[in-house]
């Protein structure tokens, strides 16, 4: 019988955020699959734990993932951790979960720190509906194509960004969504130099054109304003009436249907059709 893969979140900056359940899961695991064992060993030292570790990251998903699967299939229980945050969210752990599901290996997600939820909660932007877009592409063409596809997105959008790409990303965001679009920049969340800056895309682009960004960022961008539906005119109604008449409907029946569908005056539409 295979063991269980536990997805164990790790603090995104403050070690005090680790929960008792997260610590107990790490303690009970037979092994830990870590993005970077040098980072994870610091957390284990903080908890007073020693565990066998192997590496699993975006550069070794094939053989690294197989090493994890082999141990799980042998009956061992494993914990998957990233350097910070929740495994499988904008993370190669996603692929490992898919492979576990295909092999019937149980997967258990432990609730815990996640930068995107933390950023959204503190952003001051609408939180009822949102979309997580992760990291944008390094290539400018691909990055712009991604953003162009989001032009009409009405939900709050959350992006992750590294400091060396921030200025270029903000310029593209301002060009695609407009410089006045509200933005919340969340930098170094939960860490000593945490900063939450509520501004606009244009102001942020200008600021980081002159100032070097430091630390990891989560960008929370307000969605587009809902498109205003235009009221139908009598001319619109007349065109549809003509279409229905061409399909064999009587003038009276066509006017009755279209006036109801478009919420137009039946008498006015009828008079217009008769006087045509």
C-alpha angles and dihedrals in degrees: 000000000000123000124240126263110221118203102213119189117216128207115280091216112328117072089203089073094073110110129221090247092051090050093046092050091053090047094051097044117105090218141359125228106207135188089220118005091203090062095041094050089062089057092046091050089052089054094042092242134139118196138163108259137195130182127253119171141135093282096055106032091131105052095017091052091047090053089055092046093049092056093045092049088051089061101261122135115231137192120214116207136174126208088262135355135010120338118239094025107111083336137107088248084086090072092048091053090052091052091048091051091051091052096044093248112153116242123198122189117209113209116240149112118356122170096211094056092043091051093046093050094053097036101089088224123121110287103183094090125016143156127217112218099176120201118351119229121273090226110087094217093052092043092053092046089054092050094044088058088057098051094111096035108134097186122089108268125217123199132179118219139181119225096246091057099038100094094051092045093051091050091053093045091052092048094049101038099027130258094264096059110121115249136181117203113202113193129187093349115210091003129114094266097041112161132184113191118186109198142114131283092249095050092046092049091051093046095051091044086068101029127056111237118230128197133010120312137209112197118205110194123188114238126246120280112262112268112255113237112230117229115245117250129218087253089057089051093048091054091053092045089054089049092053092046088054087055090056104267119138118248092249094050092045092051092046093053098043096044089054095045095048096033092238130149107272093209094049092047092047092049090049092050093048094048093048 
